[in-house]
Amino acid sequence: MARPGTPCRLAWRAATEKRSLCEDRGQPMTSQVPRRLGFAHATALYVGALLGPGVLTLPALAAEVAGPGSLLAWAVLVAASVPLAATFTALAIRHRQAAGIAGLAELAFGRRAFAMVGWCFYCATPIAACAAALIGGQYAATALGAGRPAGLAVAGGILTAIFAANVFGLHTSGRLQLGVVGALVAMLSTAAITASPHVDAVNLHPLLPAGPVPVGRAAAVLFIAFSGWEACGHLTDGVARPARTLPRVAAAAVVIVGVLYLGLATVTVGVLGPTAATTPAPFIALLHHGIGAAAGPAAAVVALLLTCGAGITFVAGAIRLGDALARRGALPAWLTTPGDPAGRSRRNLLIQAAAAMLVAAVCLGTHTGVGPLLRILSVLLAAVTLAGATAGIVLLPTWRRTAAAVIASAVTAVVLGAAGPLVVVPAIVGASGVTFAAVRRPQRRRPEPHPAVRPAAEAPWKRRPPHRARRRRPLPAPRRLARATAGPAIASGVATAASPTRARR
């Protein structure tokens, strides 16, 4: 056994003090967290979280609402991405333990805010899965030259693949995500660059044919493309020096995404014009103008990979969130799976699959396209983003970061208000979550009874008799000697103080 002064003891004491210091500050030790992501890799993952399948059809939907004025909506949202990215980056650095926007809302406003935000995201997942499947089906049918029945069949296959992958626990790997994101960025850039010579200035005039009101409605539709800035929280433990690296990654992502969005929107409106709203696959139409018909199948393959990957990730996140909501009392307790370390509840997966099938049946019965689904999804995600930005006002300490959170909250609130009657959807969903959480309390474990202090009744001979004094252990030799010498001295001192002669003196 090592003595207190040996090198082994000193090293153990230093390691223990370092660990306790890290735990007191709420920061993990550097040796326990793998640092593997560089600047380029982290930027690619961040851009991939922002570029979803909606980018393949959102420029055409915005042009349908506001015409050339949709370019103003794109520009406003790209400018609003700066305070949004700054707010969520600061929150990710300061509050690493928060699980997404729902966790941030709980830290700032309490358990009912967690229920409200969680319900909005949980209910948005079936809509997002159906919208992604319809986009992939439209692009596949356009590339094959088939009609709407073939597109619906492909959409059904995509929807089945999304939920089947989550049943077996399959997820897209990091290399596959980087490959899909790289191919998507390359094809978006190629389409914007090659189709730019075909831009007709006539399609850009008049800029505001119906006034500024349609620009706000177009921004409400487009907000779905700017609702992934909170994804930087997943990169916090994967990069070295997050306080320095994450702001650079966010700035690079803002520039890349902004240039791609503005370029693609300008080319879509300038080349396709009024026909952009009626084109089932506007991205393939742009590639036809720039490269030719040979790029159609490649674009369809990229669209299929993008929709499947985004759908799998979205549903997996909703399943974990549903498990957390059920454990916190914001969803029924039977939705959780006890003993599942990964938080993948099969019951949550069944609920999500049933809701997605219901949304798909409504779309088939009413002949609804992808446009209304994206509008409802954009409003729900805007409400979630507004909750996160508002939480930043409460949680961020410095006035600069708080100012960014205030600007982001104001812009998001204006965009949410421009959605019109669709604002009722997140209001109803959030109120339902708050009501359910207020009625049902999370189940708490009952404290286990303390073990009996006295021994069992069937073994009375093990009890110590009350009249027998407890035997004391013998003292060591030095202490025994000190007590033996101190006893007479104390006794003589007491006798001297009590003597009448000492008292007279």
JONORBEL-V820234 format. One record per helix or strand of 2 or more residues. SS is the DSSP state (2 for helix, 1 for strand). FROM is the first residue (numbers start at 1). LEN is the number of residues. If there is no record, write none. Layout:
ss=<SS	SS>
from=<FROM	FROM>
len=<LEN	LEN>
This chain:
ss=<2	2	2	2	2	2	2	2	2	2	2	2	2	2	2	2	2	2	2	2	2	2	2>
from=<7	30	39	53	58	100	111	148	174	201	213	229	242	282	295	333	346	370	399	420	460	477	500>
len=<19	3	12	4	37	10	34	20	25	4	14	10	35	9	34	3	21	26	19	20	3	22	5>
